[in-house]
Amino acid sequence: MTWLITGGAGYIGSHVVKSMAEAGERVVVLDDLSTGDPARVPAGVPLERGTVLDRPFVDRVLREHRIHGIVHLAAKKAVGESVERPLLYYRENVTGLQILLEAAAAAGVRGFLFSSSASVYGMPDTDLVTEDTPCAPLSPYGETKVTGEWMVRAVGRAHGMATSCLRYFNVAGTAEPALADTGVHNLVPMVFQRLDAGLPPLIFGDDYATPDGTCVRDYIHVADLADAHLAAARRLDAYAAAGEPRDLTLNIGRGEGVSVREMIDLIREVTGRPVAPEVVARRPGDPAKVVASAERISAELDWKARHDVRAMIASAWAAHTGSPAGPGPVRPEPVQLAE
């Protein structure tokens, strides 16, 4: 099966491309390069520049490259921006997906893997979020991901397509410097940016109902996330080959919560920049605590995260400063994790 990876020149997408290509899968990248970088696409992997909103373009790519599987990562993803610009998020994330699914169904695509998010859960009242936890998103971004999951499953059932919805928790780290996160929406690069400017890292609210008052999240190394995509894609390929249009909805996390304050303290330790954080007002759409149960993905795909939070930060910092380092060794956490 040849896989089309939309958003494959972005931070997460380029890691998925790397994992799948190095494992011997045939991949093609589709990216509008609005946030992606063509330098992230490995030599020998075709790059088609365009948007999933352009149906004739998508039809041509699917036809010319004989695509039978799609990994769809292209999307807008900033929670705060989605609150301010909901129509942009619905157009890019929902209408774009609709057009891509229409083209996929017409082209006879057999497998479709959708990049979803833990934001679908909203503010769950549970210690560990399972895939059966009700979806109650708090932002337009989260709403687009729930809607996207509904669409993917419905099209899969209607057209005999094997599908998977992977609900990412908080992604950090890098497998190699060239693939590092250069955005400003995730916690680790946001803190790096502040430290570079000689400014204190920001904590958005310290009055949440958590042990230290700051939000608690489950962080996953992007290299582990990419390997989960490879495992899921191969399972969809097997389902398609057997004529089984099944769906897999899976959390991708480590099952361990780390508060924002704990995370910033660890960043300060790894970087050697002991700048005390500054507490500012909450951001709209931020739930207090979201931590994954990773039992289902372990059982279904025999997958388990290998890298800890320190390795995530160390690899990102090495890429940020230009020092040669990869994901880093797996070792015990040096911080007290939030319960």
Secondary structure, 3 states (H helix, E strand, C coil): CEEEEECCCCHHHHHHHHHHHHCCCEEEEEECCCCCCHHHCCCCCCEEECCCCCHHHHHHHHHHCCCCEEEECCCCCCHHHHHHCHHHHHHHHHHHHHHHHHHHHHHCCCEEEEEEEHHHHCCCCCCCECCCCCCCCCCHHHHHHHHHHHHHHHHHHHHCCEEEEEEECEEECCCCHHHCCCCCCCHHHHHHHHHHCCCCCEEECCCCCCCCCCCEECEEEHHHHHHHHHHHHHHHHHHHHCCCCCEEEEEECCCCEEEHHHHHHHHHHHHCCCCCCEEECCCCCCCCEECECCHHHHHHHCCCCCCCHHHHHHHHHHHHHCCCCCCCCCCCCCCCCEC
